[in-house]
């Protein structure tokens, strides 16, 4: 018989060790999955985790790493702040779309402007688009007590439909020969979010993601607001007695996460993607949830987790090309990672004892 | 009978079919939540049910086996969730999300070879002369057996929760797991059973989607139906008959939206497709506004981990 005994405090060692154990367990389980699909497991793992960094053509793939990690880290940093407070914004995908739509709308509205102010204005509008979209669940939660989980998630589907409407309607490229999708912002110099150092994948969105990591670190560990957020998440009653106003926390956390997700959408549409199309969003908003948990809701952890998750995306693409591994296999892989992480987390909070249960 | 180009009888008949996947999933989730567990993985269980049911029905040529496989797949997913949240005491919200993300990925992987395949048809039940009664005939007696099964399940869940000892224990576990544990009930076992039942129903709903409603397999075909089922449980204040009402209202909106598209109204398709989600939000807001100062309808232990500490 196995019994669990609650630890008085979470174990320091396991707090850091569980993500690593979870990654190793996922590699093993993933290898089994690949073997089931008839692919050589060890080679597949090598292609996914090793080749993009150190294999042939690694130079190209390292750049892609930042392109994929940027939005993941940016979105996850915002989400983690809310998760710490027990505020579950799972609609980052929608906020990401709205940020992209708002900024692309501005750029296309003034097309073909040549101004140094356009790009900063797009950044503002992107953040605002995501923030306002996140204000819907926030204010409904504050005013009526409506579940922010369900509302933010429903709004993802609304945003997806709005995106498709825009791509086929108002934002459609007038010179696009009837194809859906907007003008390509990559060939629109004042709106293009270009690589700061050519070929590295380092664009303004990646810079913003690093700034977000530092900013949320300061917020959570050096600022009274971060303290309030953590207290509210770990001991809601104590937080109330300490004068924390839950409504303000809800608005703050959802607003921050929404703005970050909107920014990620803005940098994506003006950079790597370039275009508003109905398939513009690729699930960064959902993968960022995994990144936030894998990073233990800690800014530095999220930075590392974002890079790792980006690696699985790129490695997955590579494995698709070289081994014919279906792209969905990577999605399964990412889902398994979250499962293992949540499962192994029991070691952080509980001591495991083998043997008979003690009589109470 | 048509109003504004919309056939009202056809709409009402369509509504029952359109509601069935969500009704099944919401009824299952109601039972799980009544036992005190919030499983946000409904979407993941539904889509696994959809793909497993489809694959089994195509392989065997028998839609009934497809529904069985769908329910089994949903139940297996739910047991995975139960294992993590009840034995390993993981966070229920995060684990539910993981279940959804995992289910969406795994179903896409399994479903690769099934795109564009047609499943064996599910016949409508033959009610003989009953089906020829004007108005009532096409509305009530023109469906397949799953539609009637879903109604029966609502009634059974209502009866069991309200009038049987098993239902009482389930509710006790959901209201106060510590008190139920002290009385000698096996909290974890009850929750495993409730979650498994909920998963089976979600899987069945998913299979109905891929085998009857659409009927084909496409990646991500549940399109938020699982989340809407979760919203309906809240809307219903955790009462079975209100789940039925909520699901049929939602089905009505979906059917109306499809009919408006077909009737050629000058509203863009994408704007119409938003309607079910927007209306779900509006209904949730109205409900929470009404309950703001009223009694808390949710089971008191909902979402809390149970650990018998001594």
Interface residues (C-beta under 8 A of the other chain):
Chain A: X4 X6 X37 X88 X90 X140 X143 X144 X145 X146 X147 X149 X150 X151 X153 X154 X155 X156 X157 X158 X161 X162 X164 X165 X168 X169 X286 X289 X290 X293 X326 X328 X329 X330 X331 X332 X333 X334 X335 X336 X338 X339 X342 X343 X345 X346 X349 X350 X360
Chain B: X40 X80 X84 X88 X89 X90 X91 X93 X94 X95 X97 X98 X101 X102 X103 X104 X105 X106 X108 X109 X112 X219 X223 X224 X227 X228 X230 X231 X234 X268 X270 X271 X273 X274 X277 X278 X280 X281 X284 X285 X288 X289 X291 X292 X307 X309 X310
